[in-house]
Structures are given as C-alpha cells and as structure tokens.
Amino acid sequence: MDNDDRPSIADIPDDVPTSARAYGWLLGGKDNYEIDRQFIRGQLEHHPAGLDITRQNRLFLYRAVRYLAAEAGIRQFIDMGCGLPTDANVHQVAREFVPDARVVYVDIDPIVLAHGRALLAGDASTTVIQADMREQDGILADPDVERLIDFSEPVATLFLSVGHHLPDADDPRRVLHTIMDRAAPGSHLTFSQVACDDPVKSAEMTAQVTGAGIPWQTRTPTEIDALLSGFDPVEPGLCNLVDWRPLDVQPPLAPVPEELAKYEGASKLDRTIYEYGGVVRKR
C-alpha cells in the first residue's frame, strides 16, 4: 500500500467521539481516545444495558456468519460499518467454514481503514474500503468491491449494530435494499440495531447520542421489521439477539474494560433496551 493511501493523523478526529472507537472500547479494544471513553461513560450512566447489548451483538456476529458460511453456503461477504478489527472478525469466522471466503469491509472512520489495512496486508481475498454506508451506489462501484464480489452469486451483506446510525432522514430502507436489489437470489442480509420498547427512553437515547455528534435513531422492533419487509427471515426470525440461535459454547470476547465492569449484567435488570435483528434472505 502506498503511503498516500493511508489516512493522516489530521484525518482522524480526536475531539468528537466516533462510533467505531466507542464500540471498540466496549468490546475491550485499546484504539480509542478520552473523548470516546467520556461518551461511553455518559451513555452507560443513563442506559447501563448498553455494555451488555454491544457485546451480545458481537457474539451474534459469530453465530450469524457461522450460519451464512456453514449452512447457507455463502462465500462472499460485505460488512458495512465494520468498525475496528477485533477478535473473530467476519473473514476469520467465515474461513473456519469456507476457506476461500472473500470479504469486503466498509467503514467511514479513517482509523478503521488504517488498522484494517494493516491487519489485512497480503490478503488478496479480503480488503477494507473507506466509504459512507449511506452511499450504496458508490460502494457497489468501488474497484475492490468489483474485484472481490460477484453479484451473480449469492452474497451476504452485514449491517451489524449500525442501523441506529441511519435515521429516517437517510432513508434506511433504501440503504438496506439497494445492495439486495443488485444481489442474486439466495443472498442474505444480516441486520441489528438498538431497539427500545419504552418511547420515553427511546427518545432520550436518540437525543443524547445525536447531541454528542453521532447520527442515531433508536427504533421499536415493529419499525425495524418494516425496514426489512420483502425478505424472508431465517429462523428464528427477527428478535432480541440473545435469542438468535444461541450456542452452548462460542469464542469468548476480550475482557470488559475494568472501569466498565460494574455495568456487566445490567441488561437483565432493564429489558426495555436491547439489540434487535437477525438474518433475512432474498427469494
């Protein structure tokens, strides 16, 4: 990779939180700034279940990709809003079951691009591109996507814990359906986002996160179902992610940061906020 392809330090914001770095800290990652940690502390004070549901989503990634590769026979994946690399990334999970799996990671955060390219150096069948997931036409036209993804064959697209970053003003249904309209029958879309059954808490969370400079919209399960209508849900359907094909044993996550350990288990005390989603299939 040429040096000119690397994001400069000036491109990486350290004065506002980013979802990739904040999410990464909740998973035990080290690549974050104080502004990200400050944002997470504030959020967990108001919504302590956020730690658990973030980690539940990451565990769901393993189970979903395992299903897609081992049972659905998918050999090519696009991970939208992939976030910072951690353990059990999509390409690593997929290749446990499909050694020749091809993966494109997509994220708008330049620090994700820097870390992703370092991790994937020399891997010709996996790449990371810097792009806005709202700009689906541009992503589909990207040379790396055209090189690695054959849309005449089934493809799996993942929007994991990023649906809440697509407020209604961004027309999330368009974002989710654009790539599936292009994809071959038998393609799958994996989706999750924060859901809330309490309208007051939902509005509060949306206002707090948006106020910190991160686009956000908490939704109800019914609203999320509407975004994915037209596809066939894979059993057990769209649900709280802890209920989506749980495994007795699966690879563990990195330890919770010590500072956040007091929030572990909070999702059992507040069941109104959770990560909701699943896997759907194109006919």
C-alpha positions as a printed Julia matrix, in Angstrom:
283×3 Matrix{Float64}:
   0.0     0.0     0.0
   1.32    3.46   -0.89
   1.81    5.94    1.94
  -0.6     8.28    0.13
  -3.39    5.75    0.72
  -3.04    5.95    4.47
  -5.18    8.38    6.43
  -3.11   11.09    8.07
  -3.33   11.86   11.77
  -5.15   15.05   10.82
  -7.9    12.95    9.24
  -8.58   11.08   12.48
 -10.81   13.19   14.77
  -9.93   13.16   18.46
 -12.22   15.99   19.58
 -15.53   14.21   18.94
 -16.42   10.58   19.66
 -16.77    8.1    16.83
 -18.99    5.06   16.92
 -16.21    2.72   15.78
 -13.83    3.7    18.58
 -16.55    3.86   21.25
 -17.94    0.47   20.22
 -14.42   -0.93   20.2
 -13.83    0.14   23.81
 -17.0    -1.66   24.93
 -15.54   -4.8    23.33
 -12.28   -4.39   25.24
 -10.37   -2.61   22.48
  -7.5    -0.18   23.07
  -7.77    2.05   19.99
  -9.79    4.95   21.38
  -9.45    8.43   22.79
 -10.6    10.02   26.02
 -13.47   11.69   24.15
 -14.75    8.21   23.2
 -14.46    6.91   26.75
 -16.16   10.01   28.1
 -19.05    9.46   25.69
 -19.45    5.82   26.75
 -19.34    6.69   30.46
 -22.14    9.19   29.96
 -24.24    6.77   27.95
 -23.87    3.92   30.42
 -24.87    6.16   33.32
 -28.23    6.66   31.6
 -28.5     3.3    29.82
 -26.31    0.75   31.64
 -27.57   -2.14   29.48
 -25.54   -0.67   26.61
 -22.43   -2.62   27.61
 -24.17   -5.99   27.53
 -26.08   -5.41   24.31
 -22.97   -4.23   22.48
 -21.17   -7.4    23.44
 -24.24   -9.53   22.68
 -24.19   -8.08   19.17
 -20.57   -9.09   18.69
 -21.35  -12.62   19.82
 -24.25  -12.65   17.35
 -21.78  -11.82   14.56
 -20.08  -15.17   15.1
 -23.33  -17.12   15.06
 -24.7   -15.28   12.02
 -21.53  -15.67    9.94
 -21.28  -19.3    11.01
 -24.8   -19.86    9.7
 -24.14  -17.97    6.47
 -20.95  -19.87    5.67
 -21.67  -23.33    7.05
 -25.4   -23.67    6.35
 -26.32  -21.15    3.67
 -23.14  -21.78    1.66
 -22.23  -18.1     1.29
 -18.67  -17.48    0.12
 -18.63  -13.69   -0.21
 -19.39  -11.07    2.41
 -19.67   -7.28    2.66
 -19.51   -5.9     6.2
 -20.99   -2.38    6.26
 -19.86   -0.11    9.09
 -17.49   -2.86   10.19
 -15.76   -0.93   12.99
 -12.27   -1.54   14.31
 -10.76   -5.01   13.91
 -11.02   -7.2    16.98
 -11.21  -10.95   17.62
 -13.39  -13.17   15.4
 -13.76  -10.73   12.52
 -16.02  -11.71    9.64
 -13.27  -13.1     7.42
 -11.83  -15.14   10.27
 -15.18  -16.67   11.23
 -16.19  -17.35    7.62
 -12.92  -19.1     6.85
 -13.43  -21.54    9.71
 -16.16  -23.0     7.49
 -15.37  -21.72    3.96
 -11.58  -21.4     3.49
 -11.93  -19.44    0.23
 -14.36  -16.81    1.59
 -13.97  -13.29    0.2
 -14.74  -10.28    2.38
 -15.01   -6.53    1.86
 -15.09   -4.36    4.98
 -16.63   -0.89    4.71
 -16.34    1.97    7.22
 -16.29    5.76    7.11
 -13.82    6.15   10.0
 -10.23    6.66    8.75
  -8.78    4.91   11.79
 -10.67    1.77   10.77
  -9.08    1.99    7.34
  -5.6     2.31    8.84
  -5.97   -0.62   11.24
  -7.87   -2.77    8.77
  -5.3    -2.42    6.01
  -2.51   -3.23    8.44
  -4.33   -6.38    9.56
  -5.15   -7.48    6.02
  -1.83   -6.7     4.34
  -1.01   -9.5     1.92
  -4.55  -10.97    1.98
  -5.75  -10.69   -1.61
  -9.23  -12.03   -0.86
 -10.11   -9.53    1.87
  -9.98   -5.75    1.87
 -11.27   -2.68    3.69
 -12.55    0.43    1.95
 -13.34    3.83    3.4
 -16.88    4.76    2.41
 -20.16    6.04    3.81
 -22.61    3.14    4.05
 -25.39    5.51    3.02
 -23.76    5.84   -0.42
 -24.54    2.36   -1.64
 -24.16    3.14   -5.34
 -20.6     4.35   -4.73
 -19.76    1.27   -2.71
 -21.07   -1.04   -5.41
 -18.9     0.77   -7.97
 -15.73    0.6    -5.86
 -12.93   -1.28   -7.7
 -12.23   -3.54   -4.7
 -15.9    -4.5    -4.45
 -15.99   -5.23   -8.19
 -12.81   -7.31   -7.84
 -13.93   -9.46   -4.91
 -17.72   -9.66   -5.12
 -19.58  -11.48   -7.88
 -23.2   -10.35   -7.71
 -24.3   -13.17  -10.0
 -23.76  -15.44   -6.98
 -25.3   -15.15   -3.52
 -23.64  -12.6    -1.24
 -24.1   -11.83    2.45
 -24.26   -8.19    3.47
 -23.95   -7.3     7.14
 -25.23   -4.15    8.83
 -24.39   -5.08   12.41
 -25.22   -2.59   15.15
 -25.24    0.23   12.62
 -28.95    0.53   11.82
 -29.35    3.07   14.6
 -26.81    5.26   12.77
 -29.27    5.54    9.88
 -32.02    7.96   10.97
 -35.16    8.15    8.89
 -33.8    11.22    7.1
 -31.18    8.94    5.49
 -33.86    6.63    4.07
 -32.51    3.47    5.72
 -34.82    1.21    3.73
 -33.13    2.47    0.54
 -29.7     1.83    2.07
 -30.59   -1.73    3.05
 -32.43   -2.65   -0.13
 -30.05   -1.13   -2.73
 -27.46   -3.87   -2.45
 -30.05   -6.61   -2.09
 -31.77   -5.42   -5.26
 -28.43   -5.96   -7.03
 -27.7    -9.29   -5.34
 -28.57  -12.73   -6.7
 -31.47  -14.75   -5.27
 -30.31  -16.64   -2.2
 -28.36  -13.63   -0.94
 -28.69  -12.76    2.74
 -28.76   -9.55    4.76
 -27.79   -9.57    8.43
 -29.01   -6.61   10.46
 -29.06   -5.4    14.04
 -29.64   -2.17   15.89
 -30.57   -0.87   19.32
 -34.29   -1.23   19.98
 -36.39    0.11   22.83
 -39.93   -0.67   23.92
 -40.21    2.48   26.06
 -40.88    5.59   23.92
 -39.56    7.97   26.58
 -36.27    6.1    26.96
 -36.04    5.73   23.2
 -36.38    9.47   22.59
 -33.94   10.22   25.4
 -31.27    7.92   23.97
 -31.73    9.33   20.47
 -31.35   12.9    21.76
 -28.3    12.09   23.89
 -26.33   10.31   21.19
 -27.29   12.77   18.46
 -26.29   15.59   20.8
 -22.81   14.08   21.08
 -22.4    14.37   17.31
 -23.17   10.77   16.31
 -26.15   10.18   13.99
 -28.64    7.99   15.85
 -32.23    6.77   15.94
 -33.44    4.19   18.41
 -36.35    2.19   16.96
 -39.03   -0.23   18.06
 -38.98   -3.82   16.77
 -42.01   -3.03   14.6
 -40.15   -0.16   12.94
 -37.15   -2.41   12.31
 -39.35   -5.13   10.88
 -40.7    -2.58    8.39
 -37.19   -1.74    7.17
 -36.61   -5.39    6.29
 -40.0    -6.26    4.84
 -39.85   -8.04    1.49
 -37.23  -10.55    2.62
 -37.68  -13.97    4.22
 -36.47  -14.09    7.83
 -34.2   -17.02    8.66
 -35.4   -18.96   11.72
 -35.96  -17.89   14.46
 -36.75  -14.62   12.71
 -36.02  -11.07   13.88
 -35.63  -10.97   17.66
 -33.54   -9.94   20.64
 -30.11  -11.13   19.52
 -29.55  -13.25   22.62
 -32.36  -15.46   21.29
 -30.96  -15.86   17.77
 -29.61  -19.42   17.52
 -27.7   -19.37   20.81
 -24.75  -21.73   21.12
 -23.68  -23.54   24.27
 -20.08  -22.58   23.54
 -18.63  -19.96   21.22
 -15.37  -17.98   21.13
 -15.25  -15.5    24.03
 -14.82  -11.76   23.68
 -11.95   -9.75   25.13
 -12.47   -8.9    28.8
 -14.66   -5.92   29.69
 -12.54   -2.85   30.5
 -12.12   -2.74   34.28
 -13.7     0.69   34.5
 -16.9    -0.65   32.9
 -17.14   -3.95   34.78
 -19.8    -2.56   37.12
 -22.23   -2.45   34.19
 -21.97   -6.14   33.32
 -25.32   -7.86   33.66
 -27.35   -4.65   33.57
 -29.35   -5.89   30.58
 -31.03   -8.41   32.91
 -32.36   -5.53   35.01
 -33.63   -3.4    32.13
 -35.2    -5.47   29.39
 -36.73   -2.49   27.57
 -33.48   -1.75   25.67
 -31.79   -4.48   23.63
 -30.11   -5.26   20.33
 -32.68   -6.47   17.82
 -32.21   -8.08   14.45
 -31.41  -11.29   12.64
 -30.76  -12.7     9.18
 -33.09  -12.35    6.18
 -32.91  -13.97    2.75
 -33.72  -12.74   -0.75
 -36.03  -15.05   -2.65
